[in-house]
């Protein structure tokens, strides 16, 4: 099943509920690009391979391309997010619960941005729609455990594989460059870092863009009273729209989080920045191919930790790391609970 653009526009004009749902969904997508811009370009800026303005422009372009190209080739991440929760039953109540989840995600992400904490919008999304589904179904029956297992796999992949990939890639780069004049390797590694940062931005769009496309489709089907759709095809117009909105959010940057991730947590040289970006690209590509919804924030941040730890453990600012870990651990219960409570309140009011 899919949604034609002409039908969507005609419904959007005549259906206020659909308009509210679409605006909330696009708001969440925009906030994702706004707060997650740092993940792709923090290392590139901190090593001075690119200036902030040029890096943000580059991230904007490649975020768009990632969401567009990878969704056309392999939309499995969107399908996983869509099927992860059960919004079947009364379509009106289901739509109200979904709107509550989207509102909770925006609140959580904005608060994290304000404090400069690179929390995961992906996990906020998962927690938010899960909390709303539990409120809707009055219990854990709102969760599809078979699909939720993929989230657990993705969490492990983003944390452990990110760290060890960062460690392994930087050790490999050091081995390859051993014996070379350090001054002669700077320029090639600088360009390599720019390319790897572009790849990171591409994979950010590929992962996070798809997640929100799945939620967008869920909202559209619910406004049509179709709460039991299990299979769908993402239309090209929606792919372009979501990719464009996440890129617009990215264009506004995330300088607060860039400072936390790329500068405060560990001081990086050019080859280390390249290694962190390349490790992030590898992990995100594997996850996307497998259809695992992983956190781009966790993957990139743990890759940076791995790169820093490869030099020496003390080179990582573990105080900043503890703050990030606390924010990550609070995302599932925190955002999930907010969404759950808002869903109950909204269903009572509306």
C-alpha positions as CSV (number, residue, x, y, z in Angstrom):
1,X,0.0,0.0,0.0
2,X,1.2,3.5,-0.7
3,X,-0.1,7.1,-0.7
4,X,-0.3,9.2,-3.9
5,X,0.7,12.9,-3.6
6,X,-2.5,14.2,-5.1
7,X,-4.6,12.2,-2.6
8,X,-2.4,13.3,0.2
9,X,-2.6,17.0,-0.7
10,X,-6.4,16.9,-1.1
11,X,-6.7,15.2,2.4
12,X,-4.3,17.7,3.9
13,X,-6.4,20.7,2.9
14,X,-9.7,19.2,4.2
15,X,-8.5,17.3,7.2
16,X,-7.3,19.3,10.2
17,X,-6.2,16.3,12.1
18,X,-4.0,15.2,9.2
19,X,-2.4,18.6,9.0
20,X,-1.6,18.7,12.8
21,X,-0.1,15.2,12.5
22,X,2.0,16.1,9.5
23,X,3.3,19.3,11.1
24,X,4.3,17.4,14.3
25,X,6.0,14.7,12.3
26,X,7.9,17.3,10.2
27,X,8.8,19.1,13.4
28,X,10.3,16.0,14.8
29,X,12.3,15.4,11.6
30,X,13.5,19.0,11.6
31,X,14.6,18.8,15.2
32,X,16.5,15.6,14.4
33,X,18.5,17.3,11.7
34,X,18.9,20.4,13.9
35,X,20.3,18.5,16.9
36,X,22.1,15.7,15.1
37,X,24.1,17.8,12.7
38,X,27.0,17.6,15.1
39,X,27.3,13.8,14.7
40,X,28.4,14.1,11.1
41,X,30.7,17.2,11.3
42,X,31.9,17.6,14.9
43,X,35.2,15.9,14.3
44,X,35.7,17.6,10.9
45,X,35.4,21.0,12.6
46,X,37.4,20.2,15.7
47,X,40.4,19.1,13.6
48,X,40.0,22.2,11.5
49,X,39.7,20.2,8.3
50,X,36.7,22.4,7.5
51,X,35.2,25.6,8.9
52,X,31.8,25.3,10.7
53,X,29.9,27.0,7.8
54,X,31.3,24.8,5.0
55,X,30.9,21.7,7.1
56,X,27.2,22.4,7.9
57,X,26.5,23.0,4.2
58,X,28.2,19.8,3.3
59,X,26.3,17.9,6.0
60,X,23.0,19.4,4.7
61,X,23.6,18.2,1.2
62,X,24.7,14.7,2.2
63,X,21.9,14.3,4.8
64,X,19.4,14.8,1.9
65,X,21.2,12.4,-0.4
66,X,21.5,9.7,2.3
67,X,17.8,9.8,3.1
68,X,16.8,9.8,-0.6
69,X,19.2,7.2,-2.0
70,X,19.2,4.6,0.8
71,X,15.4,4.6,1.2
72,X,15.0,4.0,-2.5
73,X,17.5,1.1,-2.3
74,X,16.6,-0.5,1.0
75,X,13.7,0.8,3.2
76,X,14.0,-1.9,5.8
77,X,14.7,0.5,8.7
78,X,11.5,2.4,8.0
79,X,9.6,-1.0,8.0
80,X,11.1,-2.0,11.3
81,X,10.1,1.3,13.0
82,X,6.6,1.0,11.6
83,X,6.0,-2.5,12.7
84,X,7.7,-2.1,16.1
85,X,4.5,-1.0,17.9
86,X,0.8,-1.7,17.7
87,X,-1.4,1.2,16.9
88,X,-4.4,-0.9,15.8
89,X,-7.9,-0.4,17.2
90,X,-9.7,2.9,17.3
91,X,-8.0,5.0,14.6
92,X,-8.9,8.3,16.2
93,X,-7.4,7.3,19.6
94,X,-4.4,5.8,17.9
95,X,-3.8,9.1,16.1
96,X,-4.1,11.1,19.3
97,X,-1.5,8.8,20.9
98,X,0.9,9.2,18.0
99,X,0.6,13.0,18.2
100,X,1.4,12.8,21.9
101,X,4.5,10.7,21.1
102,X,5.7,13.2,18.5
103,X,5.2,16.1,21.0
104,X,7.1,14.3,23.7
105,X,10.0,13.6,21.3
106,X,10.3,17.3,20.4
107,X,10.3,18.3,24.1
108,X,13.0,15.8,24.9
109,X,15.2,16.6,21.9
110,X,15.0,20.4,22.5
111,X,15.8,20.0,26.2
112,X,18.9,17.9,25.3
113,X,20.0,20.4,22.7
114,X,19.6,23.3,25.2
115,X,22.0,21.6,27.6
116,X,24.4,20.6,24.8
117,X,23.9,16.8,25.4
118,X,24.1,14.6,22.4
119,X,21.1,12.4,23.3
120,X,19.7,10.1,20.6
121,X,16.7,11.3,18.7
122,X,16.5,7.7,17.3
123,X,16.0,6.3,20.8
124,X,13.7,9.2,21.7
125,X,11.6,8.2,18.7
126,X,11.6,4.6,19.7
127,X,10.8,5.4,23.3
128,X,8.1,7.9,22.4
129,X,6.1,5.8,20.1
130,X,6.5,2.8,22.4
131,X,5.2,4.8,25.4
132,X,2.2,6.0,23.3
133,X,1.4,2.5,22.1
134,X,1.5,1.1,25.6
135,X,-1.0,3.9,26.7
136,X,-3.2,3.2,23.7
137,X,-3.3,-0.6,24.2
138,X,-3.4,-0.3,28.0
139,X,-0.4,-2.6,28.4
140,X,2.7,-4.1,26.9
141,X,0.5,-5.6,24.1
142,X,1.3,-2.3,22.3
143,X,4.9,-3.5,21.7
144,X,5.8,-6.0,19.0
145,X,8.6,-7.8,20.7
146,X,9.8,-9.5,17.5
147,X,10.6,-6.1,16.0
148,X,11.8,-4.6,19.3
149,X,14.6,-7.2,19.4
150,X,16.1,-5.4,16.4
151,X,16.2,-2.2,18.5
152,X,18.2,-4.1,21.2
153,X,20.6,-5.4,18.5
154,X,21.0,-1.9,17.2
155,X,21.7,-0.5,20.6
156,X,24.5,-3.1,21.1
157,X,25.8,-2.4,17.6
158,X,25.9,1.3,18.1
159,X,27.7,1.1,21.4
160,X,30.2,-1.7,21.2
161,X,30.9,-1.9,17.5
162,X,31.2,1.9,17.3
163,X,33.8,1.9,20.1
164,X,35.9,-1.1,18.7
165,X,35.6,0.1,15.1
166,X,37.0,3.5,16.1
167,X,39.9,1.7,17.9
168,X,40.6,-0.6,15.0
169,X,40.4,2.0,12.3
170,X,42.7,4.4,14.0
171,X,45.2,1.6,14.7
172,X,45.1,0.6,11.1
173,X,45.7,4.2,9.9
174,X,48.7,4.6,12.3
175,X,50.1,1.3,11.0
176,X,49.8,2.4,7.3
177,X,51.2,5.9,8.0
178,X,54.1,4.6,10.1
179,X,57.4,5.8,8.7
180,X,55.9,8.6,6.6
181,X,56.9,12.2,7.2
182,X,54.0,13.6,9.3
183,X,53.9,16.9,7.4
184,X,53.4,15.0,4.1
185,X,50.4,13.0,5.5
186,X,48.5,16.0,6.8
187,X,47.0,17.2,3.5
188,X,45.9,13.7,2.2
189,X,44.4,12.9,5.6
190,X,42.6,16.3,5.7
191,X,40.9,15.5,2.4
192,X,40.2,12.0,3.6
193,X,38.5,13.4,6.7
194,X,36.3,15.7,4.6
195,X,35.2,12.7,2.5
196,X,34.5,10.5,5.5
197,X,32.6,13.3,7.2
198,X,30.4,13.5,4.0
199,X,29.9,9.8,4.3
200,X,28.9,10.2,7.9
201,X,26.3,12.8,6.9
202,X,25.1,10.5,4.2
203,X,24.6,7.6,6.5
204,X,22.9,9.9,9.1
205,X,20.3,10.8,6.5
206,X,20.0,7.2,5.5
207,X,19.3,5.9,9.1
208,X,17.4,8.8,10.7
209,X,15.5,9.9,7.6
210,X,14.0,6.4,7.2
211,X,12.9,6.1,10.8
212,X,10.7,9.1,10.5
213,X,9.4,8.1,7.1
214,X,7.9,5.0,8.8
215,X,6.3,7.2,11.4
216,X,5.0,9.6,8.7
217,X,3.3,6.7,6.9
218,X,1.8,5.5,10.2
219,X,0.2,8.9,10.8
220,X,-1.2,9.2,7.3
221,X,-2.8,5.7,7.5
222,X,-4.3,6.5,10.9
223,X,-5.9,9.7,9.6
224,X,-7.5,7.6,6.9
225,X,-8.9,5.3,9.5
226,X,-6.6,2.4,8.4
227,X,-5.0,1.2,11.6
228,X,-4.2,-2.3,10.4
229,X,-1.9,-1.6,7.5
230,X,1.2,-3.8,7.9
231,X,3.0,-3.5,4.5
232,X,3.5,-0.3,2.5
233,X,5.7,1.3,-0.1
234,X,7.2,4.7,0.7
235,X,6.3,7.1,-2.2
236,X,9.1,9.1,-3.8
237,X,7.5,12.4,-2.8
238,X,7.6,11.5,0.9
239,X,11.2,10.4,0.6
240,X,12.1,13.8,-0.9
241,X,10.0,15.7,1.6
242,X,11.5,14.0,4.7
243,X,15.0,14.2,3.3
244,X,14.6,17.9,2.6
245,X,13.2,18.7,6.1
246,X,16.0,16.8,7.9
247,X,18.5,18.7,5.7
248,X,16.9,22.0,6.6
249,X,17.3,21.2,10.2
250,X,20.9,20.2,9.6
251,X,21.6,23.6,7.9
252,X,20.9,25.3,11.2
253,X,23.8,23.3,12.7
254,X,24.3,22.2,16.2
255,X,27.3,24.1,17.6
256,X,26.4,23.4,21.2
257,X,26.7,19.7,20.6
258,X,29.7,20.1,18.3
259,X,31.6,21.5,21.2
260,X,30.6,18.6,23.5
261,X,31.3,15.8,21.1
262,X,34.2,17.1,19.0
263,X,36.1,19.3,21.4
264,X,35.3,18.6,25.1
265,X,35.2,14.8,25.1
266,X,38.5,14.1,23.4
267,X,41.1,16.3,21.5
268,X,41.5,14.8,18.1
269,X,44.1,15.1,15.4
270,X,43.2,14.9,11.7
271,X,44.0,11.2,11.3
272,X,41.9,10.5,14.4
273,X,39.0,12.5,13.1
274,X,39.1,10.6,9.9
275,X,39.2,7.3,11.8
276,X,36.2,8.2,13.9
277,X,34.2,9.2,10.8
278,X,35.1,6.1,8.9
279,X,34.3,3.8,11.8
280,X,30.9,5.5,12.1
281,X,30.2,5.1,8.3
282,X,31.0,1.4,8.4
283,X,28.8,0.7,11.4
284,X,25.8,2.7,10.1
285,X,26.1,1.1,6.7
286,X,26.0,-2.4,8.1
287,X,23.0,-1.5,10.3
288,X,21.1,0.0,7.4
289,X,21.7,-3.0,5.2
290,X,20.4,-5.3,8.0
291,X,17.4,-3.1,8.7
292,X,18.5,-2.3,12.3
293,X,17.4,1.1,13.6
294,X,20.6,2.3,15.4
295,X,21.5,5.6,16.9
296,X,23.7,7.8,14.8
297,X,24.6,9.7,18.0
298,X,25.7,6.7,19.9
299,X,27.6,5.2,16.9
300,X,29.6,8.4,16.2
301,X,30.2,9.3,19.8
302,X,31.5,5.8,20.8
303,X,33.7,5.7,17.7
304,X,35.3,9.0,19.0
305,X,35.8,7.3,22.4
306,X,37.4,4.3,20.7
307,X,39.8,6.5,18.8
308,X,40.7,8.5,21.9
309,X,41.2,5.3,24.0
310,X,43.5,3.8,21.3
311,X,46.0,6.6,22.1
312,X,45.6,6.3,25.9
313,X,42.6,5.9,28.1
314,X,43.3,9.2,29.9
315,X,43.0,11.1,26.6
316,X,39.2,10.7,26.8
317,X,37.4,13.1,29.1
318,X,35.4,10.5,31.0
319,X,33.5,13.2,32.9
320,X,31.8,14.2,29.6
321,X,31.3,10.6,28.7
322,X,29.5,9.9,32.0
323,X,27.2,12.8,31.3
324,X,26.4,11.4,27.9
325,X,25.9,7.9,29.2
326,X,23.5,9.3,31.8
327,X,21.5,11.1,29.1
328,X,21.4,8.0,26.9
329,X,20.2,5.8,29.8
330,X,17.5,8.3,30.7
331,X,16.1,8.6,27.1
332,X,14.2,5.3,27.1
333,X,12.4,5.6,30.5
334,X,12.3,9.4,30.4
335,X,10.9,10.1,26.9
336,X,8.9,6.9,27.1
337,X,7.2,8.0,30.3
338,X,6.5,11.5,29.0
339,X,4.9,10.1,25.9
340,X,2.9,7.6,27.9
341,X,1.5,10.3,30.2
342,X,0.8,12.8,27.4
343,X,-1.0,10.0,25.4
344,X,-3.3,9.3,28.3
345,X,-4.0,13.0,28.8
346,X,-4.5,13.7,25.2
347,X,-6.9,10.8,24.7
348,X,-8.9,12.0,27.7
349,X,-9.1,15.6,26.3
350,X,-9.5,14.9,22.6
